[in-house]
Amino acid sequence: MEAGRVTHEPAPHGIPPDPWDDLRAHTQARLALGRAGAALPTAELLRFGLAHAQARDAVHIPLAAEALAAQLQAQGCATLPVHSAAPDRATYLLRPDLGRRLCDADAQALRVLGDQHSGGRPVDLLLVVADGLSSLAVARQAPPLIDAICQQAPAGWQLGPVVIAQQARVALGDEVGALLGVRLVAVLIGERPGLSSPDSLGIYLTCHPQVGRNDAQRNCISNVRPEGLPPAAAAARLWWLCQEARQLGLTGVGLKDRSDGITLVAGSSHKISDRSG
């Protein structure tokens, strides 16, 4: 059975088909579960237990950062590993504030790196891959999403190395982006797992990143996964927001997402087309 997806076996011969099966074919929501006395049927209870275990695993299983870096490097991306101030997973879950800041050693290393490039052209978009609350989401969705982002990059846009951050929250991207002096930072982070989606990835875009930015100053693209927003569509939406952010000089509540009219144009160096009129 595919992770996060409920499948239902056909009814045995002689048993009338379940009239809810047609609706279940279109959603992962738990519909008309039935009952056995005052409780759930055994099969549904077992499915619920499996989904709960998958969600817990998504939170607690550590990110295979080295394997992810190797995969991204094979795709042609330079990578840069960093770690938050949270020393381990237990601390990360109990102290969200530590997940928002870099450890001292990595902060110093990025400060030196930023100083070395301070005289050159700043990076237009920096991608920060953060484990967040689902390492499973990062392992599954980040490589194809990053590949789509690189493939759709508009002409003239410069991307920095992909930063792989462990024990990281969204706001960690603000410090990383500020130290490296980038114009825009997009944090690709594992979202809090649900009982039908333990592998959903979110994207948080921030213009002129600085420590202290808040959620009102970001734009969010959520539910990036094949069953939700596919990688190519998520990349197109991100690039639309990036181009609007560069024109406006901001992200967040001042930048309204009107990317529903965009489509991909195959074979074009600028693979985003606005058909909104």
N, C-alpha and C positions, 0 to 999 in steps of 0.2 A: 504494500500500500504506500502510495506517495506521501511523504511527510506533509502533515497539515491538511490533507484532503481526506474527507470521509467518503468511503465507497459503500454501496449497498448491494448485496447479493440479490439476484433475481428470486422471486418468490417460488418456493417449491411447487411442484405440480399439484393442482387441486386447491391451492390457496389463492384467493382473489388478489390481484395486484394492489399495492398500496397507492391510493389516489394522490398522495403527496409526492410520489417519486418524480413526477414531471417537474415540480418546482425545485426539488432537491438537485436536479441536474443543472440548475442555473445558479446555485449559490452554495457556499460552504457553511452558511448559517444552519444552526440546529433547529429544524422545523418538525413539529408534531412528533416528538420523541416517543410518545405513548407512555404507558405505565404498566407496572406489574403490581397490583394491589395499590399501596400508597407510595411506591418507589418507582424509579426508572427501570426499564427492562435491562437485563444483564448486558446485552450487547451495547446499548447506548452508554451504560455506566463504564464499560471497558473502553469505549472510544473516548469518553471524556477523560478517563485516567491517562490514556495515551497522549492526548493533546496537552494535558497539564504537565506531564513529564517532559514532553518536547519543549514546552515553553520554559520550564525550569532549566533544562539543559542548555537552551539557547543563551540564558543569562549567565550561567556558571562555567560553561566550557570555555577555556582560554582561547584567544585568537592565535592561530598559527601564523605569527607575523613573518617569520622567515620564509615559509612556504608561499605566503601571499606576495612578498617582495619578489621572490623568484619568478612567480607567475606574471607579475606586472612587468618585470624586466624583460621577460620573454616576449611581451607585447610591445616592447620598445620604450618603456617608461623608466626613467631614473627614479629611484626611491630614496627616502630619507626616514629612518626610524626615530621615533621619540617616545617618551614615556611621561605620563602625568606625575603629579606629586603624590598620587595614591600608590603605595608600595605593593599592594596586592589586591585581589578581587574583593575580599571581605571589607577592607578599608574603603575601597571604591564605592561599594554599595551603601556603606554607613556614612560616608563623608563625601557627598556630591561636590562640595567646594574644592576638595583636593583634585577631583577629576577635571576641574576647569582650569587648572594651572599646570605648567610644565614643572618637572623636577628641576632642581637647581643646575645640575650638570648639563641637561639638554637646553635649558634656557640660555646658559652661557655659550654653548656651542652654536646655537642659532644666532645669538647676538653677534658673535665673531663672523659668522657666515654672512649675515646681513650687512655688516660693516664692510666686508670685502667687496660686495656688489653695490654699495651705496652710490657709486658714481655712474653706474650704468643704467640702462633702461629697466624700469621696474617690471616685475612679472604682472601680466594682466589678470590671470586667474591661477590660483593655487588650490589644488585638490588635497584635502586632508581626509584620510580614511581612518575612522575612529571605531573601535569595537563597540562602544556604547553598551546597550543592554541586549545585544544579540550578535555574538561572534559568528553565528551561523549565517545571519543575513549578510555580513561582510564577506565571508568566504564564498557565498553563492552569488551574490549580486554585484559586488564591487568590480571584479574583473571585466565582465561584459559591459557594465555601465561605463567604466573608464575608457574602454575601447571605443564605445559609441561616442563619448565626449570628444575623444581625440579625433575620431573620424569626421565629426561634424564641426570641428573648430573653424570659425570664420577666418578668412584671410587676414593676416596681420596681427592676430592675437597670439600672445606668448604665454605658454603654460610653464609653470615651474615643475620641479620634481614632485612626485606624489609622496606626501608625508604620511607615514603609517604610524598612528598613535595608539598606544595601549593604555587601558584603564582611563579612557578619555570621555569627556562630556562635550557637548556642542561648543561651549564657550572656549575650549582649549584652542580652537581655530583662531580666535581673536588674538591670543598671545603669539601664536606661531606666525600668523600673517603680519602682525605689527613688527615683530623682530626681523622678519625677512623683507619688510617694506613693500608688500604686494598691494595691488589695487583692489582685488576681489578675492575672497576665500570662500570655497564651497566645502563644507564638512559633510562627508558621506558617512553616515553613522547607523549602526544597528538600532532599530526602533524597539520599544518595549514590546515583547512578543504577546500576541493574543492567542486564544485557544484554537484559532484556525489559521493563524499566520505567524509562526515562530521565526520566519526568515525575511521580514520586511525591512527594507532599507529606506532611510530618510536623507534628504539633501537640504542643508541649511546654507543659504547664500548671504554673505555680509560684505557690504562695500566699506572701504577704508577701515579694515579691522583694527580695533584697539581694545585693550583690556577694559572691561566695564560696559561693553555693548550689551544690550538686552534683546529679548525676543522680538520686541516691537521694531527693531532695526534690522531684522532678517526677513528673508522670504523662504518659505518651506515648501518642498516637494516631497510628498509622503507616499508610502506604499509602493515603493519601487521593487517589483518582482514580476515574473512572468504572469502570475495570476492577477496582478493589479495593474500598475503602470509599467509597461515593458521598457527595457533599457534605452532603446532608440527614441521612444517618445519622451522619456524622462530627460535624456540628453538634449533633445530639441527644445524642451521647455526651459531647461537650465540656460541654454545659450540665448534664448529669447530674453530671459530675465537679465542675463549678463549684459546684453547690448542695451537694454533699456536702463539698467543701472549705470552704465558708463555715460549715457546721455544725461541722465538726471543727477548723477553724482550721489546717489543714495539707494538703499534697499529698505525693505520693511513696509510699514503701513503707507508710506508715500509712493510705493511702487505697486500698482495693481496688476495682478497677473491676468493678462488678456491674451494668453498664448493659445487659446483653444482653436484659433484659426490657422495655426501653423501646420505645415506638412513637410515631409522630407522630399528633397529632389534628388533622385539618384543620379550619380555621375557628375555632380557639381562640386566645385571646390568650396562653395558656400552652400551648405546643404540644408539651409533653413529658408523656407519660403512662407511669407505672410499672405494668407488669402482672406484676411478679415475684411479687406476692402478699404 
